[in-house]
Amino acid sequence: MNEPAIEGQKLVKRFGKLTAVSDLTFAVKPGEVVGFLGPNGAGKTTTIRMLMGFLRPTSGEGRVLGGSLWHKPALRRRVGYLPGDFRVDPALTGRELFSWFGSLRGNFDRSRVEALAERFHLDPTRRFSELSKGNRQKVGIVQAFMHEPDVLILDEPTSGLDPLLQREFLDLVAEAKERGAAVFFSSHVLPEVSKAADRVAIIRQGQLVALSTVDEMLDRARHHLELRYAAPPPAEVFVGVPGVVSAERSGRDLTITVDGPVGPAMRAASSVDGLLRVSSAGDELEQIFVSLYGRDSG
């Protein structure tokens, strides 16, 4: 159980002169969820395709369940995979597709498939050509989770889903983690990643720029706090307070920016009479993400 279920070892992928992935090393343990973040073109899908054995690395190796899926494709039976652009024969119904996948994997529990379809409000009798983007995505999620795989590798899994079904997907991820599956999923939805992932890997221009727990990232983040007072407070109270980068007053409100632990700032804030409310002024995880990309986040 200590061996990684998913790992990249110095993965490199070049397409001619373009280096899509460069020296990428990471690991996902059984029972762990890792979110894979990065804008379009950062190398997320290329990495996932190398892990799945659909692309051969220029150098390095991607391993799943102890082997390369390029050399041992039979291991894919124990993997739940959802590509970023999920496409199947448009004439197939969902039910036919699930039966086909079940015959390939040798593990088809019809009652589980029906239960998953019901959870996602999916009509499995409709043909793929008749489905909206969101319903096609539901089919993709059901086929990835239907056989309770040991590993889940998912590329933008909630694309096209409404917020309630995004929450249902997060419940499925939590259930997979609970039974010991390793989950590696890419996403642009930062709140989704912060709720689901034990760790976050951030990739920029094919290179890993951060890999840590969400809590560790937030502990290092620059925080923005909004303070409401009964009367206009003096902003000068924050001058010289460790970590306070700025303090801006607007009537009875103070917005302070803190780099690092917020304890000293909160002690200074509470030293002023009439503090009524403290709230966060933004999404710190998103700020971390933007700071790691700068202007390259397109």
C-alpha positions in Angstrom: 0.0 0.0 0.0 3.0 2.3 0.3 3.8 2.0 -3.4 2.4 4.8 -5.6 -0.6 3.9 -7.7 0.2 6.6 -10.2 3.6 8.2 -10.9 5.4 10.2 -13.4 9.2 9.8 -13.4 11.0 12.7 -15.2 8.4 12.7 -17.9 9.3 14.5 -21.1 7.2 14.9 -24.2 8.4 16.8 -27.3 6.5 17.3 -30.5 9.2 18.4 -32.9 10.7 21.6 -31.5 7.8 22.0 -29.0 8.4 20.7 -25.5 4.9 20.0 -24.1 6.0 18.3 -20.9 9.4 18.8 -19.3 11.0 16.7 -16.5 7.7 16.1 -14.7 7.9 14.0 -11.5 5.0 13.3 -9.1 3.2 10.4 -7.4 -0.3 9.6 -6.2 -0.8 7.0 -3.4 -3.7 4.6 -3.0 -6.5 6.5 -1.2 -5.2 9.9 -2.3 -6.8 12.5 -4.5 -4.5 14.8 -6.5 -5.8 17.8 -8.4 -3.9 18.7 -11.6 -4.1 22.4 -12.4 -3.0 24.5 -15.3 -4.5 26.6 -18.1 -5.0 25.3 -21.7 -1.7 24.4 -23.3 0.1 23.8 -20.0 0.6 20.1 -20.7 -2.2 18.5 -18.5 -3.8 16.4 -21.2 -0.4 15.4 -22.7 0.6 14.2 -19.2 -2.6 12.2 -18.8 -2.3 10.6 -22.2 1.2 9.5 -21.4 0.0 8.0 -18.1 -2.7 6.1 -20.0 -0.2 4.8 -22.6 -1.8 6.6 -25.5 1.3 8.7 -26.0 4.8 7.5 -25.6 7.1 9.7 -23.6 10.1 11.2 -25.3 12.0 10.2 -22.1 11.1 9.3 -18.6 8.2 7.0 -17.6 4.6 7.1 -16.5 3.5 4.2 -14.3 0.1 3.1 -13.2 -0.4 0.3 -10.7 3.3 -0.5 -10.9 3.6 -0.7 -14.7 3.6 1.2 -17.9 0.2 1.1 -19.6 2.1 1.5 -22.9 3.7 -1.9 -22.3 0.9 -3.5 -20.1 -2.4 -2.3 -21.6 -4.3 -5.0 -19.6 -3.8 -2.9 -16.5 -6.3 -0.5 -18.0 -9.1 -2.8 -16.8 -8.3 -1.5 -13.3 -8.4 2.1 -14.4 -11.3 4.5 -14.7 -10.5 7.0 -17.4 -12.3 10.0 -18.7 -10.7 12.0 -21.6 -11.2 15.8 -21.8 -13.2 15.4 -25.0 -15.3 12.3 -24.4 -16.5 10.8 -27.7 -18.1 7.5 -28.7 -20.0 6.0 -31.6 -23.0 8.4 -31.8 -25.4 5.5 -32.6 -24.7 3.8 -29.2 -27.0 4.3 -26.3 -25.5 4.8 -22.8 -26.7 1.3 -21.8 -25.0 -0.3 -24.8 -21.8 1.6 -24.1 -21.7 0.5 -20.5 -22.3 -3.2 -21.5 -19.4 -2.9 -24.0 -17.1 -1.5 -21.4 -18.2 -4.1 -19.0 -17.4 -6.9 -21.4 -13.9 -5.5 -22.0 -13.1 -5.1 -18.3 -14.7 -8.4 -17.2 -16.5 -6.7 -14.3 -20.0 -5.6 -15.1 -22.4 -4.9 -12.2 -25.6 -3.8 -13.9 -27.2 -2.6 -10.7 -24.3 -0.3 -9.9 -24.5 1.2 -13.4 -28.2 1.8 -13.0 -27.6 3.4 -9.6 -24.9 5.7 -11.0 -27.2 6.7 -13.9 -29.9 7.5 -11.5 -27.6 9.6 -9.3 -26.7 11.7 -12.4 -30.3 11.9 -13.8 -29.1 10.1 -16.9 -31.4 8.3 -19.3 -29.2 5.4 -20.5 -31.6 4.5 -23.3 -30.9 7.6 -25.4 -28.3 7.5 -28.2 -25.1 9.5 -27.7 -26.0 11.6 -30.8 -29.1 12.8 -29.0 -27.3 14.0 -25.8 -26.3 17.5 -24.8 -22.7 18.2 -23.7 -23.7 17.8 -20.0 -25.4 14.5 -20.6 -22.5 13.2 -22.7 -20.3 14.1 -19.7 -22.5 12.1 -17.4 -22.1 9.0 -19.6 -18.3 9.5 -19.4 -18.4 9.8 -15.6 -20.6 6.7 -15.2 -18.3 4.6 -17.4 -15.2 5.7 -15.5 -16.6 4.9 -12.1 -18.9 1.9 -12.9 -16.3 -0.9 -12.2 -15.0 0.6 -9.0 -11.5 0.9 -10.4 -8.3 1.0 -8.3 -7.2 4.2 -10.2 -9.1 7.0 -11.7 -7.5 9.4 -14.2 -9.9 12.1 -15.2 -9.4 15.1 -17.6 -11.7 18.0 -16.8 -14.4 15.6 -15.4 -17.0 18.2 -14.5 -17.0 20.1 -17.8 -20.6 20.8 -18.8 -22.2 19.7 -15.4 -24.5 22.0 -13.4 -23.4 22.8 -9.8 -25.6 20.1 -8.2 -24.1 17.4 -10.4 -20.6 18.8 -9.8 -21.3 18.2 -6.1 -22.5 14.6 -6.9 -19.2 14.1 -8.8 -17.2 15.2 -5.7 -19.2 12.7 -3.6 -18.2 9.9 -6.0 -14.5 11.0 -5.7 -14.8 10.9 -1.9 -16.3 7.4 -2.1 -13.5 6.2 -4.4 -10.9 7.6 -2.0 -12.6 5.9 1.0 -12.3 2.5 -0.6 -8.6 3.1 -1.4 -8.6 4.2 -5.0 -6.0 6.7 -6.3 -7.6 9.7 -8.1 -5.7 12.1 -10.4 -7.9 14.7 -12.1 -7.3 17.9 -14.0 -9.6 20.9 -13.6 -10.0 24.6 -14.1 -12.5 24.8 -11.3 -10.4 25.9 -8.3 -13.1 25.5 -5.5 -13.7 22.0 -6.8 -10.1 21.1 -6.5 -9.8 22.6 -3.0 -12.8 20.6 -1.8 -11.8 17.3 -3.3 -8.0 17.1 -3.4 -5.5 16.1 -0.7 -2.7 17.6 -2.8 -2.5 20.0 -5.8 0.0 19.8 -8.6 0.3 23.0 -10.7 1.9 22.8 -14.1 3.1 25.8 -16.2 4.5 25.5 -19.7 5.0 21.8 -19.2 6.9 22.1 -15.9 5.7 21.4 -12.4 5.7 24.7 -10.4 4.0 23.6 -7.2 3.0 20.3 -5.5 1.7 20.4 -2.0 -1.5 20.1 0.1 -4.2 22.7 -0.3 -3.7 23.7 3.4 0.0 24.2 2.8 -0.7 26.4 -0.2 -3.2 28.5 1.8 -0.9 28.8 4.7 1.6 30.5 2.3 -1.0 32.6 0.5 -1.4 36.3 0.6 -4.7 36.8 2.5 -7.1 39.6 2.0 -9.4 40.3 5.0 -12.3 42.7 5.3 -12.9 44.2 8.7 -16.1 46.1 9.7 -16.1 48.4 12.7 -18.8 50.3 14.5 -17.0 53.6 13.7 -14.3 54.5 11.1 -11.1 52.8 12.4 -7.6 54.2 12.2 -5.6 52.4 9.4 -2.4 53.5 11.2 -2.8 50.7 13.7 -1.5 48.2 11.1 1.8 50.2 10.4 4.7 47.9 11.3 2.5 44.9 12.0 4.4 41.7 10.8 3.0 40.4 7.5 0.7 43.3 6.8 1.3 44.6 3.2 -1.4 47.2 3.0 -4.4 48.5 4.9 -7.1 50.5 3.0 -10.0 52.2 4.8 -13.4 53.0 3.3 -15.8 54.4 5.9 -16.3 51.8 8.6 -14.5 49.1 6.6 -10.8 48.2 6.5 -9.3 45.8 3.9 -6.0 44.5 4.9 -3.6 42.4 2.8 -1.5 39.9 4.8 1.5 37.9 3.6 1.9 34.8 5.8 0.2 34.1 9.2 -2.7 36.4 10.0 -2.3 36.2 13.8 -0.4 39.5 14.3 -2.8 41.3 12.0 -5.8 40.0 13.9 -4.3 41.0 17.3 -3.9 44.5 15.9 -7.4 44.5 14.5 -9.0 43.5 17.8 -7.0 46.2 19.6 -9.3 48.7 18.0 -12.7 49.1 19.8 -15.8 48.3 17.9 -14.7 45.4 15.6 -18.0 43.9 14.3 -17.0 41.4 11.6 -14.1 39.8 9.9 -14.5 38.1 6.5 -12.3 36.8 3.7 -12.1 39.2 0.7 -11.2 36.6 -2.0 -10.3 33.1 -3.1 -6.8 32.6 -1.8 -6.3 29.4 -3.9 -7.2 31.3 -7.1 -4.7 34.1 -6.1 -1.9 31.5 -5.7 -2.8 30.0 -9.1 -2.7 33.4 -10.8 0.5 34.4 -9.1 2.2 31.3 -10.4 1.2 32.1 -14.0 1.2 35.9 -14.2 0.4 36.9 -17.7 0.9 33.3 -19.1 -2.6 32.2 -17.8 -4.4 32.5 -21.1 
